[in-house]
Amino acid sequence: MYKTIRNVHLVSASMSLPFLLMYGLSAVQMSHGKWFDTTGSVREEARVSLPPGIEDGRTIALAVMDRAPSVRGEITIVQAKSQTIFVGIAMPGTKYDLTYDRTSGDVRIRINRAGVMGMLNRLHHAAGFWHEPFALQAWGAAVAIVSVALLLVGATGVWMWFLRRTERVIGFVLFAVNAVIAVTLLVLMRAGGV
């Protein structure tokens, strides 16, 4: 039994490590933004021609993605103005701004590509399975699997620690100290003291 629990612990921890490193690095970037260069490069793509008079932002986005395969992602915003329709499309690390001219059907594409840290930041915030691009659905599934694996790491770690009688006292002390620190920080943040 101990060998099986140890193997589950090892496999779960090994599988989770790359994700934990990515989340840790992006958390440091969000907490200390000045340490990292997250400025992206903005460039203009060639224009795409669509039929004039389209009124639906989703139709515009899908037509542009069909004609310009480099443009892909989720529709994030649609804003209609008197002469133009603005559509935002995003993938982690890349943002596409489409400006459709209702009269001519001309679509101007502006691309903003963030660096690696910008992409990690966006992946840190990506959640759920309802994304349109398959890559983001796969990311959501991987994050769900890693979440379960981390729960297994914790449960198997506590089980293996508890089986080692000689280390129970130091384990309880470390657990108690960490619990006090965590609860104190939560109370202070909730009260607005930090």
C-alpha positions in Angstrom: 0.0 0.0 0.0 2.8 2.4 0.9 4.5 1.8 -2.4 1.3 2.6 -4.4 0.7 5.8 -2.4 4.3 6.8 -2.9 4.1 6.2 -6.7 0.8 8.2 -6.9 2.5 11.0 -5.0 5.6 10.9 -7.3 3.7 10.8 -10.5 1.2 13.5 -9.5 4.0 15.8 -8.3 6.1 15.2 -11.4 3.2 15.9 -13.7 2.2 19.1 -11.8 5.7 20.6 -11.6 5.8 22.3 -15.0 2.4 23.9 -14.4 3.4 25.0 -10.9 6.5 26.6 -12.3 4.5 28.5 -14.9 1.9 29.6 -12.4 4.6 30.6 -9.9 6.5 32.7 -12.6 3.4 34.4 -13.8 2.3 35.1 -10.2 5.7 36.8 -9.6 5.2 38.8 -12.8 1.8 40.0 -11.7 3.0 40.9 -8.3 6.2 42.6 -9.5 5.4 43.8 -12.9 8.4 46.2 -13.0 10.8 43.3 -13.0 9.6 42.0 -16.3 9.3 43.6 -19.8 5.7 42.8 -20.9 5.5 45.4 -23.7 4.3 43.8 -26.8 4.9 44.5 -30.5 2.1 46.1 -32.4 2.0 45.8 -36.1 -0.5 46.2 -38.9 -1.5 43.3 -41.1 -2.6 43.5 -44.7 -6.2 44.4 -45.0 -8.9 41.9 -45.7 -11.9 42.6 -48.0 -15.3 41.4 -47.0 -18.7 42.2 -48.5 -20.0 45.6 -47.4 -23.0 45.9 -45.1 -22.3 43.1 -42.6 -23.8 44.0 -39.2 -22.8 41.1 -37.1 -19.4 41.2 -35.4 -19.2 37.4 -35.1 -19.7 37.0 -38.8 -16.9 39.5 -39.5 -14.6 37.7 -37.1 -15.2 34.3 -38.6 -14.8 35.6 -42.1 -11.5 37.2 -41.3 -10.2 34.1 -39.5 -11.2 32.1 -42.6 -9.4 34.5 -45.0 -6.4 35.2 -42.7 -5.4 31.9 -41.0 -2.9 33.7 -38.7 -5.8 35.4 -37.0 -7.3 33.1 -34.5 -8.8 33.1 -31.0 -11.9 34.1 -29.1 -14.1 37.1 -29.7 -13.7 39.4 -26.7 -15.5 42.5 -27.7 -17.8 43.9 -30.5 -18.5 47.6 -30.7 -20.6 49.1 -33.5 -20.1 52.7 -34.5 -21.8 54.7 -37.2 -19.4 53.7 -40.0 -17.4 50.9 -38.5 -17.6 47.7 -36.4 -14.7 47.0 -34.1 -14.1 43.3 -33.1 -11.5 42.1 -30.7 -10.1 38.6 -30.9 -7.7 37.2 -28.4 -5.4 34.2 -27.7 -3.1 34.1 -24.7 -0.3 36.6 -25.6 -1.9 37.9 -28.8 -4.7 40.4 -29.4 -6.2 41.1 -32.8 -8.2 44.3 -33.3 -10.4 44.2 -36.4 -11.9 47.4 -37.7 -14.6 46.7 -40.4 -15.8 49.5 -42.6 -19.5 49.0 -43.3 -19.5 50.9 -46.6 -16.4 49.4 -48.3 -16.2 46.0 -46.5 -12.5 46.7 -45.8 -11.2 45.2 -42.6 -8.0 46.6 -41.0 -6.2 44.1 -38.7 -4.0 45.4 -35.9 -2.0 42.7 -34.1 -0.5 43.2 -30.6 1.8 40.3 -29.6 3.0 40.2 -26.0 6.2 38.4 -25.1 6.5 35.1 -23.2 5.6 36.8 -19.9 2.5 38.3 -21.4 1.4 35.0 -22.7 2.1 33.3 -19.3 0.0 36.1 -17.7 -2.9 35.4 -19.9 -2.7 31.6 -19.5 -2.7 32.2 -15.7 -6.1 33.8 -16.1 -7.6 31.4 -18.7 -10.3 29.3 -17.0 -13.0 26.8 -18.0 -13.7 24.6 -20.9 -16.1 26.8 -22.9 -13.4 28.4 -25.1 -13.8 28.3 -28.9 -10.2 27.4 -29.9 -9.3 23.8 -29.2 -5.9 24.8 -27.7 -7.7 26.7 -24.9 -10.1 23.8 -24.3 -7.1 21.5 -24.0 -5.4 24.0 -21.6 -8.6 24.0 -19.4 -8.6 20.2 -19.3 -4.9 20.1 -18.4 -5.4 22.6 -15.6 -8.3 20.5 -14.2 -6.1 17.4 -14.3 -3.3 19.2 -12.5 -5.7 20.5 -9.9 -6.8 17.0 -9.1 -3.1 15.9 -9.2 -2.2 18.6 -6.6 -5.0 17.4 -4.3 -3.5 13.9 -4.6 0.0 15.2 -3.8 -1.3 16.8 -0.7 -3.4 13.8 0.4 -0.7 11.2 -0.3 2.0 13.4 1.3 0.0 13.7 4.5 -0.7 10.0 4.5 3.0 9.1 4.0 4.1 11.7 6.6 1.6 10.3 9.2 2.9 6.7 8.7 6.4 7.9 9.8 6.0 8.1 13.5 9.3 9.7 14.2 8.4 12.8 12.1 4.9 13.4 13.4 5.8 16.0 15.9 7.8 18.2 13.5 5.0 17.7 10.9 2.3 18.9 13.3 4.4 21.9 14.3 5.0 22.9 10.7 1.4 22.4 9.8 0.2 24.5 12.8 2.7 27.3 12.0 1.6 27.4 8.3 -2.1 27.3 9.3 -1.7 30.2 11.7 0.2 32.3 9.1 -2.4 31.5 6.4 -5.4 32.3 8.6 -3.8 35.5 10.0 -3.1 36.7 6.4 -6.7 35.9 5.3 -8.2 37.7 8.3 -5.9 40.8 7.8 -6.8 40.9 4.1 -10.5 40.5 4.8 -10.3 43.3 7.4 -8.4 45.5 5.1 -5.3 45.7 7.3 -2.8 44.6 4.7 
